[in-house]
Amino acid sequence: MSTTEAGSAPDLAEHVMPDAHINTSQLRFDHWARIREASNRLRVEPEMQEQVRAEIEHHLAVLAPYEGSFAFPGADTIVTVQRRLAGRDFDLLAEEMDRLEIILSQLGDGGALLDDAFDLSLDADDLIAEGKRRHYFTVLVADSLSHRQLRDIRRDMHEARTREDEFVFELLQVPSVEDALAAVTANPQIQAVWIRGDLPLRSQRPLALFRNRADLMLKIEHDIGVHQHGPMLARAIRDLRPELDLYLTLDAEGHLAEAGDQSVFNRIFYRREHSSEMHMATMDGVRRRYRTPFFDALKKYAQRPIGNFHALPIARGNSVFNSEWIQDMADFYGEQIFLAETSSTVGGLDSLLSPTGTIREAQEAAARAFGAKETYFATNGTSTSNKIVVQALCKPGDVVLIDRDCHKSHHYGLVLSDAYPVYLDAYPLPEYGFYGGVPLRTIKEQLLAFKRAGRLDEVRMLLLTNCTFDGIVYHPMRVMQEVLAIKPDMVFLWDEAWFAFAQLHPTLRRRNAMWAAANLRELMDSHYYRRQYAEWRKWFDTLDPEDDATWLDNPLLPDPGAAAVRVYATQSTHKSLSALRQGSMIHHWDEHFASDVSESFHEAYFTHTTTSPNYQILASLDLARRQVELEGYGRMSGAIQMALVVRQQVTEDPLLNRYFRVLDPNDMIPPQYRETDLTYSDKAGLDGPIDVMNAFYTDELVLDPTRLTLYVAETGVSGDQFKVDALMDRFGIQVNKTATNSVLLMTNIGTTWSAIDNLLSALREIARGLDERKLESSAAELELYETQVEKLRNEVPPLPDFSEFHTVFRPHPETPEGDIRKAFFLSYPSQNHDYVHLSDALALMDSGRVLVSSKFVIPYPPGFPVLVPGQVISREIVEFLLELDIEEIHGYRPELGLAIFTESALASAV
Ligand SMILES: Cc1ncc(COP(=O)(O)O)c(C=O)c1O
């Protein structure tokens, strides 16, 4: 699957990219396993010696470029194997490789801890037990220490260890900037990097990709007159893996000035310093990320003997453990959950509504991990987080540009705050029956409408879903730049309910809101940008500002002197990270938060936050953050890799591709929103990391590679049926969402390779079943099957655009915003609304009646309102609802029909 079959040693650059789309652990494991297997053959088949030796040499050549990035088995083991081959020590080699495989499978890189891993007189289980006693990590030493120097430091580090240490690390040296970039990319076990200031740039290994990056660094160094590569490497690592601790190592104090900007480092070490300092600082750095203030406090609380004299009989399990009838609750959930169940805000715990202790610390740690200025926890899902942000930022009469197919919590948030939505239509994907994203041009057009009307000051917020359910990802940096060029004080809310994991991976990260906000500020503060802006402005002022094309057809740059960065993101931590259900976070990067929002934010937070927050959810948010900072990168690289493997297999396997297709960027993003021609579904998706990176740099919209929309029309059953009958009932596979002719699958940081194998086997079995059924079918049955396929391919209900608000709900006729709150409450008196059956609606319209919805109507799928209160019901919407073959439509009772305003209610609202 992930192994290179034959040929010369691969260029690391082609296979391991800053985005690690290749699962290097898997690849290395495969090759070491093959070496072990070949070594055992070598022992028993002397006549095959030459051939088997060549095989082993081949695997070693494949491994060589990777092993330089790992402490275990590492480059030294490759040399050992070569030595055994040369010395014809085949028995010893086989035994060592058996041992290696056991250790590698159990400890991974942590095998480096075992000085005597290959001492065959020691029991392997004992060694592994020792290795598992503590958390292991690798410290990358980007330096050119001699063998002896490194050995001495290693010895010092071992001496500095104590048995109480909860972590233990080993050193891995790489001699150049390029090698260091390769290592932090390939090896997720690296948690800290010691960087020598004057580290050489070039690797002795062929690393084309990293060479590009290094060349870019060199150019920047030249531009800003810095001569040491170490600090530049540190910056590049911050970009790749911001969670890592970085230490600058210098020979003497005098060298400090030469090292240039050191702000990127956690600390500076001088060589003559005692090594225990380096040990302590390195351990402290990891401890800081490992610490989970709230979870730790809750654990402590649970261990204390506490008498319970307040409400909450369940606390300490008192009403459960002694119960005659609900003891199975304790059997099922275990004891700890009850011991940790409390409403206490003291004793190390804290108050969510007014945090000053461990919850506050946990939120600060989350802000660090997710790149926010501040983070707030929510225990009622992003549904609540969205309402909090909308209410905090918007007051009655504020205009909000909002994508129409966003989550319903936003619409309700607008009702609550009496802000006026301008609904933005995403482009439709008619063949598949769902939407893509809102084009930047559409957003600019709406802003220009308000500019022309002289009412740009009323527009408060742009609200977009990043990424959409189906995986369409915006370019928040670009969108915000262009919007701020028209309206410099715009506030942005990015609903990242489905995108918290973007922070874990360098490619995806540049598409998340917090990254974009921080980088936008850094960019606008740079001399480089100010020069660029001045030149652009000179050119732009030569164009006609009254002509819309001037604004719509050209990329716009914000004025760095005027634009403010005011960005909010809401994330369902529970949807893609290890938080319990409902765990959600609100992040902000709003430079005017303290002066402009703090008070209203807290009011909104109090409005929506329970006074009895669930501590288990809060603790899980804390833990999810720890995981992000310590293993998020490796896990996310794995999730991407697995998704790409599914895509590749479905594309290439003739059995699978007869019935299935995983939709690609080409299918889901029209060419006008892409500059690249990225595909994930063939080998290029795996070997073309530069394409992936380029697309994420340049394209207006990209597709999240972990989102797998499986097109099932060729099976002859609908997405919904396929989900239930084929996947769930037969194979116990749960999918995320369905549409007319597709089901949506996702990989995540918990997906395992065996789950991927299961999925692919299930799809193969379904495909084989279809093959057989076709063979056994009569001509009539075949025709029926073909008709069904044809229907699923071509008869997807056409997606209706947002129509318009009825004039009585339009505060200004020249712009499209609507007073949704007015309509919402107008529907409360029952005499104000009527019902019309869908089958009668078109005739009523033909007779001249304007039908205006008095309710939200939300079909699942697609899961967003096709009608909101006050919206004129268009023919397209009725036709769409008539064609929808689903039962779950919130706000619509089939026996009554659509709820519409009576004509007198509308007249009264004028
Ligand atoms: C885009 C979007 N935002 C917000 C939410 C609500 O999130 P939660 O389930 O955490 O309340 C959802 C739920 O599916 C969603 O899809």
Ligand as a Chemical Component Dictionary entry (heavy atoms), coordinates in Angstrom:
data_LIG
# 
_chem_comp.id                   LIG 
_chem_comp.type                 NON-POLYMER 
_chem_comp.pdbx_formal_charge   0 
_chem_comp.three_letter_code    LIG 
# 
loop_
_chem_comp_atom.comp_id 
_chem_comp_atom.atom_id 
_chem_comp_atom.alt_atom_id 
_chem_comp_atom.type_symbol 
_chem_comp_atom.charge 
_chem_comp_atom.model_Cartn_x 
_chem_comp_atom.model_Cartn_y 
_chem_comp_atom.model_Cartn_z 
_chem_comp_atom.pdbx_ordinal 
LIG C1 C1 C 0 -21.580 24.279 10.353 1  
LIG C2 C2 C 0 -22.091 23.898 11.702 2  
LIG N1 N1 N 0 -22.063 24.796 12.683 3  
LIG C3 C3 C 0 -22.508 24.511 13.918 4  
LIG C4 C4 C 0 -23.006 23.270 14.211 5  
LIG C5 C5 C 0 -23.508 22.982 15.586 6  
LIG O1 O1 O 0 -22.513 22.335 16.298 7  
LIG P1 P1 P 0 -22.820 21.488 17.608 8  
LIG O2 O2 O 0 -23.353 20.187 17.165 9  
LIG O3 O3 O 0 -21.467 21.394 18.255 10 
LIG O4 O4 O 0 -23.792 22.257 18.432 11 
LIG C6 C6 C 0 -23.057 22.293 13.222 12 
LIG C7 C7 C 0 -23.600 20.947 13.528 13 
LIG O5 O5 O 0 -23.650 20.067 12.753 14 
LIG C8 C8 C 0 -22.584 22.612 11.933 15 
LIG O6 O6 O 0 -22.632 21.725 10.933 16 
# 
loop_
_chem_comp_bond.comp_id 
_chem_comp_bond.atom_id_1 
_chem_comp_bond.atom_id_2 
_chem_comp_bond.value_order 
_chem_comp_bond.pdbx_ordinal 
LIG C1 C2 SING 1  
LIG C2 N1 SING 2  
LIG C2 C8 DOUB 3  
LIG N1 C3 DOUB 4  
LIG C3 C4 SING 5  
LIG C4 C5 SING 6  
LIG C4 C6 DOUB 7  
LIG C5 O1 SING 8  
LIG O1 P1 SING 9  
LIG P1 O2 DOUB 10 
LIG P1 O3 SING 11 
LIG P1 O4 SING 12 
LIG C6 C7 SING 13 
LIG C6 C8 SING 14 
LIG C7 O5 DOUB 15 
LIG C8 O6 SING 16 
# 
